[in-house]
Amino acid sequence: MRVEVVTAVHAEYARYLPSAWRSLRAQTHPDWTWLVQVDGDAAAVRAALIECGAADDPRTRLAFNGTREGPAVTRNVALGRATATLIQNLDADDELEPTALAVLTTALRQHPTAGFTVGLAGDLLNSGELMDVPLPFEAGLLARGAVVDAWVTDPDHYRLPVHPAGVLWHRDLLLATGGWAAMRGMEDTGLLMSASALAPCVALDTRTLRYRRHRNQRSTQTSLFTGGCPYGFRQFGRDGSRVR
C-alpha cells in the first residue's frame, strides 16, 4: 500500500526537517513518498533538505506556496498534489516511529471499512525522553462518532482522545471532509472530528508518532484573534452602506 507523507513547513521549522527525514528513512514500510510543501520563504527549507540528503532522494517531492498561508492551506495544497490512496500527516517538527507506516497501513488493510487510523503519540521532550499518553478507550475499530464522543472540551480538562498530527488517512475521506479545516490553531482537530462523524477509525495501542515539545510550536502560542470586519456585520444595511 503506497503512502504519501504530507509535511507543511515554514522557515522557522526548517531545522527540524533532518530529524523528520531520518524517521522516514528508518521506516520498515518501504513504499512511501514525502510531499514537502513550503509555506513562505523557501531558502532555509531548501538548505536543510540539501544538507541532510533528502533533496537528493527521488522520494522527496518539494513544492512551494510562494506566499505564507498557514498550516491548513499548506497541507491542503500538498494534498492536491497527492495521488496515493493513503495519506500520512507528518508535521515538520515531529518524527514517526520506525514501524509507524507498517502498523498503520496494516490496520487499514485489516479493517477496510475504516476511513483512518492513528496510534499513540509520545511527547518528545528536549531531554530526549518520551512520555506516552494512553488511549481513553479500548484499541481497535471504533464506530463513527466514537472519537467525537471521547473528546473532552471542558476548558479546564481539555483533552483530545487521539493525536490528530499522526493520523494515516484514506485520501477519499480527506477529500470528502474538505481537508484540513479553516480553523485557527485547530485545523487538524476540526478535520479529525468531521472525519470521525463520517467514518469508523482504527485506534492502535502502539506508539507511532513522536510529538516534539518546544517553545516555538503553535499549540503553545496564545494570542487574541479579533477576526472579520472591524465594523461588524450588523452595522451595514442591506444595500451595503454603513448604518453608523
C-alpha positions in Angstrom: 0.0 0.0 0.0 1.7 3.2 -1.2 1.7 6.1 1.3 2.3 9.8 0.6 3.6 11.6 3.6 2.4 15.3 3.8 4.6 17.8 5.6 3.8 21.5 5.7 6.9 23.6 6.7 7.9 27.2 7.1 11.4 28.6 7.5 11.4 28.7 11.3 10.9 24.9 11.4 13.4 24.0 8.7 15.9 22.9 11.4 13.6 20.0 12.4 13.4 18.6 8.9 16.5 16.4 9.2 15.0 14.6 12.1 11.7 14.1 10.3 13.7 12.8 7.3 15.7 10.3 9.4 12.5 9.0 10.8 11.1 8.4 7.3 14.3 6.7 6.1 14.0 4.3 9.1 10.5 3.2 8.1 10.1 -0.6 7.7 7.3 0.1 5.2 9.2 0.7 2.0 6.6 2.3 -0.3 6.3 5.9 0.6 6.9 9.4 -0.9 7.4 12.6 1.0 5.4 15.6 -0.2 7.0 18.7 1.4 5.1 21.9 0.9 6.9 25.1 1.8 4.9 27.9 3.3 6.6 31.3 2.7 10.3 31.8 2.3 12.0 28.6 0.9 15.7 29.3 1.4 16.1 27.7 4.8 13.9 24.7 4.0 15.8 24.0 0.8 19.2 24.3 2.6 18.1 21.9 5.3 16.8 19.3 2.8 20.1 19.5 0.9 22.3 19.3 3.9 20.5 16.1 5.3 20.4 14.5 1.9 16.6 14.5 1.5 16.8 16.7 -1.6 18.8 14.1 -3.5 16.3 11.3 -2.7 13.7 10.8 -5.5 11.1 10.0 -2.8 11.2 13.7 -1.7 8.8 15.9 -3.7 9.3 19.6 -2.8 6.9 22.3 -3.8 6.4 26.0 -2.7 3.4 28.2 -1.9 5.3 31.3 -2.8 3.3 33.1 0.0 2.7 32.5 3.7 -0.7 30.8 4.1 -0.6 28.8 7.3 -0.7 25.1 8.0 -4.2 24.2 6.9 -3.9 25.8 3.4 -0.3 24.4 3.0 -1.3 20.8 3.9 -4.3 21.1 1.5 -2.1 22.3 -1.3 0.1 19.2 -0.7 -3.0 17.0 -0.6 -3.9 18.4 -4.0 -0.5 17.0 -5.3 -1.2 13.6 -3.9 -2.3 10.6 -5.9 -1.8 7.7 -3.4 -4.8 6.0 -1.7 -3.2 6.6 1.8 -2.0 10.0 3.2 0.1 10.2 6.3 0.5 13.5 8.1 3.9 14.4 9.5 4.4 17.8 11.0 7.8 19.3 10.3 8.9 19.2 13.9 7.7 15.7 14.6 9.0 12.2 13.9 7.5 8.9 13.0 8.4 5.7 14.9 10.2 3.2 12.5 7.2 0.9 12.3 4.6 3.6 12.1 3.7 3.3 8.4 3.8 -0.5 8.6 1.4 -0.9 11.5 -0.9 1.9 10.3 -1.2 0.5 6.8 -1.7 -3.0 8.2 -4.6 -1.6 10.4 -6.4 -0.2 7.4 -5.8 -3.4 5.4 -7.4 -5.4 8.2 -10.3 -3.0 8.7 -11.4 -2.0 5.2 -14.4 -0.1 6.5 -12.2 2.3 8.4 -11.5 5.8 7.0 -8.4 6.5 9.1 -6.1 5.0 11.7 -4.0 6.5 14.5 -1.6 5.3 17.1 -0.2 6.7 20.3 1.8 9.9 20.3 4.7 10.1 22.6 5.6 13.6 23.8 9.3 14.1 22.8 10.9 16.4 25.4 14.0 18.4 25.0 15.8 15.9 27.1 15.0 13.2 24.5 12.6 11.5 26.9 9.4 10.1 25.5 6.2 10.4 27.5 3.2 8.3 26.3 -0.4 9.3 26.7 -2.7 6.3 26.9 -5.9 5.9 24.9 -9.2 6.8 26.7 -10.9 3.7 25.1 -10.1 0.2 24.0 -7.8 -0.1 21.0 -9.4 -1.5 17.8 -12.1 -0.5 15.4 -14.1 2.4 16.6 -17.6 3.2 15.3 -18.5 6.5 13.6 -18.6 9.3 16.2 -16.6 7.5 18.9 -13.7 9.9 18.7 -16.0 12.9 19.0 -17.8 11.3 22.0 -14.4 10.9 23.8 -13.3 14.5 23.1 -13.2 16.4 26.4 -14.0 20.0 25.6 -14.1 21.4 29.1 -11.5 24.2 29.1 -10.2 23.1 32.5 -9.8 19.5 31.4 -9.5 19.7 27.6 -8.2 16.5 26.0 -8.2 15.1 22.6 -8.7 11.3 22.6 -6.0 10.7 19.9 -3.4 13.0 18.4 -4.5 14.4 15.1 -0.9 15.1 13.9 -0.2 11.4 13.5 -3.2 10.1 11.5 -3.0 7.9 8.4 -5.9 8.9 6.2 -7.7 7.3 3.3 -7.3 10.1 0.7 -11.0 9.8 -0.3 -12.1 10.6 3.2 -9.7 13.6 3.4 -11.3 15.0 0.2 -14.8 14.3 1.4 -14.2 16.4 4.6 -12.6 19.2 2.6 -9.1 18.5 4.0 -7.6 20.4 6.9 -10.2 22.8 8.4 -10.0 26.6 8.2 -9.8 26.8 12.0 -7.1 28.9 13.6 -4.9 26.6 15.7 -7.3 23.7 15.4 -7.1 22.8 11.7 -6.2 19.2 12.4 -8.7 18.9 15.3 -11.5 20.1 13.0 -10.6 17.5 10.4 -10.3 14.7 13.0 -13.8 15.4 14.3 -15.5 15.8 11.0 -13.8 12.6 9.7 -14.9 10.7 12.8 -18.5 11.7 12.2 -18.2 10.3 8.6 -16.2 7.1 9.0 -15.0 4.4 11.5 -11.5 4.7 12.9 -8.9 2.2 14.0 -7.1 3.2 17.2 -3.8 1.4 17.9 -2.3 1.0 21.4 1.1 1.3 19.8 3.3 4.5 19.6 3.6 5.7 16.0 4.4 9.4 16.5 7.0 11.4 18.4 5.4 14.7 19.1 8.1 17.2 19.8 7.5 19.6 22.6 9.3 23.0 22.2 8.6 26.7 22.9 8.0 27.6 19.3 5.3 25.1 18.5 1.9 26.7 17.5 0.0 24.8 20.2 1.8 26.6 22.9 1.1 30.1 21.4 -1.7 32.3 22.8 -2.9 35.5 21.2 -6.2 37.4 20.8 -7.8 36.8 17.5 -10.4 39.5 16.6 -11.1 38.4 13.0 -13.5 39.7 10.5 -14.5 43.2 9.5 -13.8 45.8 12.2 -17.2 47.3 11.8 -19.2 44.1 12.2 -22.0 42.6 10.0 -24.9 44.3 11.7 -23.5 47.8 11.2 -24.2 47.6 7.5 -27.5 48.0 5.7 -29.0 45.7 3.1 -27.5 47.9 0.3 -24.1 47.6 1.8 -23.9 51.1 3.3 -22.7 51.6 6.8 -25.5 52.1 9.4 -23.3 54.2 11.6 
